[in-house]
Amino acid sequence: MDEGARLRALIEDQADRQPLVTLGEARAVVALWQVLAAGGGAEAELADDLAGRLARRLPAEG
């Protein structure tokens, strides 16, 4: 299994969610994934998908 397929399998695992990060950490992760997505490459689409999934769950910045 290649790295992209392995990461996709981890993402698709719908186990119980756990509160593991602060709101600021989650926003930083979204920003980092967006940078990775903008850079192209094999994992760009996956990074874009992850950034969108997490960003939709975050409260709006005020």
C-alpha positions in Angstrom: 0.0 0.0 0.0 1.5 3.4 -1.0 1.6 6.3 1.4 -1.4 8.1 -0.1 -3.6 5.0 0.1 -2.4 4.4 3.7 -3.3 8.0 4.7 -6.7 7.8 2.9 -7.5 4.6 4.9 -6.7 6.4 8.2 -8.9 9.4 7.2 -11.8 7.2 6.2 -11.7 5.3 9.6 -14.8 6.7 11.3 -13.8 5.7 14.9 -15.1 7.8 17.8 -13.8 11.4 17.7 -11.6 12.5 20.5 -11.0 16.1 21.7 -7.2 16.1 21.2 -6.2 19.6 20.1 -6.9 23.2 21.0 -8.9 25.4 18.6 -5.7 27.3 17.8 -3.8 24.0 17.0 -6.6 22.9 14.7 -6.6 26.2 12.8 -2.8 25.9 12.5 -3.2 22.3 11.1 -5.7 23.6 8.5 -3.3 26.3 7.4 -0.4 23.8 7.1 -2.6 21.4 5.0 -3.5 24.3 2.8 0.1 25.1 2.2 0.8 21.4 1.4 -2.2 21.4 -0.9 -1.0 24.5 -2.8 2.4 22.9 -3.4 1.0 20.2 -5.6 2.4 16.7 -5.6 1.0 13.4 -4.8 -0.6 14.3 -1.4 -1.9 17.7 -2.5 -5.5 16.5 -3.1 -5.5 14.6 0.2 -4.2 17.7 2.1 -6.9 19.8 0.5 -9.6 17.3 1.5 -8.3 17.2 5.1 -8.1 21.0 5.4 -11.7 21.2 4.2 -13.0 18.5 6.5 -11.4 20.0 9.6 -12.2 23.6 8.6 -15.9 22.9 8.3 -16.0 21.6 11.9 -14.3 24.7 13.4 -16.3 27.6 14.6 -16.0 30.8 12.6 -13.2 33.1 13.6 -14.5 36.2 15.2 
